Amino acid sequence: MTLSFQDARVLVDGAREHAWELGKALSIAVVDYGGFIVLVERMDGARPMTPSIALAKAYSAAVMQRPTEMLENWRQSDPVFFTQVGRMGQHPIVATKGGYTLKRDDVILGGIGISGGSPDEDQKICEAVVTAAGFSVDFPAWAGARKETSTRG
């Protein structure tokens, strides 16, 4: 099962609609399972760095197979290793809100990243468009995670 361009288009279009409602200019990136770009969009007025940040969030969510906010405990518990791993791939691994793994029928298909709003706004839009597009928003905690059972805890 692969992530289709049509799925990516639906996610980006949905994120753009949410951004307009909030009065924000965002960048949205969607990548496949391997972290390769399917679609990146920078809205008019979005700050210059936002496409790169959105891409790092999408990449992180895809290759780490968890939403990016779930990576925060790992970053805090082992910052040296996290930093080393974070430099290994095609894009940096980030532990922040606004990156979501795209999973359907327990199969990881890719990731979406949003940048340009506050961390909470980016996260809220991610969750809304991922849910609306029929992807899962439930992920088990990583081994050793502190009291975290899922993203929907």
C-alpha positions in Angstrom: 0.0 0.0 0.0 1.4 3.4 -1.0 0.4 7.0 -0.3 -1.3 8.4 -3.3 -0.9 11.9 -4.7 -4.7 12.2 -4.3 -4.4 11.4 -0.6 -1.7 14.1 -0.3 -3.8 16.6 -2.2 -6.8 16.0 0.1 -4.6 16.5 3.2 -3.0 19.7 1.8 -6.3 21.1 0.7 -7.9 20.4 4.1 -4.9 22.0 5.9 -5.2 25.1 3.7 -8.9 25.5 4.5 -8.1 25.3 8.3 -5.3 27.8 7.8 -7.6 30.3 6.1 -10.1 29.9 8.9 -7.4 30.8 11.4 -6.0 33.6 9.2 -2.6 31.9 9.0 -0.2 31.5 6.1 1.2 28.0 6.4 3.4 25.5 4.6 2.2 21.9 4.4 4.4 18.9 3.4 3.3 15.3 2.7 5.9 12.5 2.3 5.6 8.8 1.6 6.7 5.9 3.9 10.4 6.5 3.1 10.2 10.2 3.7 10.3 11.2 0.1 8.3 14.2 -1.0 4.8 13.6 -2.4 3.6 17.3 -2.2 4.7 20.5 -0.5 2.7 23.7 -0.6 3.6 27.1 0.7 0.7 29.4 1.0 1.0 33.1 -0.1 2.6 35.0 2.8 4.0 32.0 4.6 7.4 32.7 6.1 10.4 31.5 4.0 11.6 28.8 6.4 8.2 27.2 6.9 8.4 24.7 3.9 11.7 23.3 5.2 10.2 23.0 8.8 7.0 21.4 7.5 9.1 18.9 5.5 11.3 18.0 8.5 8.1 17.4 10.5 6.5 15.2 7.8 9.8 13.3 7.3 10.2 12.7 11.1 6.6 11.5 11.5 7.0 9.1 8.5 10.4 7.5 9.3 10.0 7.4 13.1 6.5 6.1 12.7 5.0 8.3 15.4 3.6 11.8 15.5 6.4 14.2 16.1 5.1 15.4 19.5 5.6 11.8 20.7 9.3 12.1 20.1 9.8 14.7 22.8 10.2 12.1 25.6 13.0 10.4 23.6 14.7 13.8 22.9 14.6 14.6 26.6 15.7 11.2 27.9 18.6 10.7 25.5 19.5 14.0 23.9 22.9 13.0 22.6 21.6 9.9 20.8 18.5 11.8 19.5 20.8 14.5 18.1 23.0 11.9 16.3 20.0 10.1 14.8 18.4 13.4 13.9 21.2 14.1 11.5 21.4 10.7 9.8 18.5 10.9 7.2 17.7 13.2 4.3 16.1 15.7 6.7 16.4 16.5 10.3 14.4 14.6 12.9 12.4 17.0 15.0 10.4 16.5 18.2 7.7 19.1 18.2 4.0 19.5 17.4 2.8 19.7 13.9 4.0 16.4 12.3 1.7 13.4 12.0 2.3 9.9 10.8 -0.1 8.7 8.1 -1.3 5.2 9.1 -4.3 3.4 7.6 -5.2 -0.2 8.5 -2.1 -0.4 10.7 0.2 0.3 7.7 2.4 3.4 7.8 2.0 5.2 4.5 3.9 8.5 5.2 3.7 11.7 7.2 2.3 15.2 7.1 4.0 18.3 8.5 2.6 21.8 9.0 4.5 24.9 9.9 3.6 28.6 10.2 1.1 28.6 13.1 1.8 28.1 16.8 2.8 24.6 17.7 -0.7 24.0 19.0 -2.3 25.4 15.8 0.0 23.2 13.6 -0.9 20.2 15.7 -4.6 20.9 15.7 -4.7 21.2 11.9 -2.7 18.0 11.5 -5.0 16.0 13.7 -8.1 17.4 11.9 -7.0 16.7 8.4 -5.5 13.3 9.2 -8.8 12.3 10.9 -11.0 13.7 8.1 -8.9 11.8 5.5 -9.5 8.5 7.3 -6.0 8.0 8.7 -5.5 6.6 12.2 -4.7 9.0 15.1 -3.9 6.3 17.6 -0.3 5.3 18.2 1.1 3.2 21.1 3.7 4.8 23.3 7.4 4.1 22.6 9.1 1.6 24.9 10.3 3.4 28.0 8.0 6.4 27.4 6.8 8.1 30.6 3.1 7.3 31.3 2.2 7.9 27.7 -0.1 5.3 26.3 -1.1 6.9 23.0 -1.5 10.2 21.2 -5.2 10.1 22.3 -4.3 9.5 25.9 
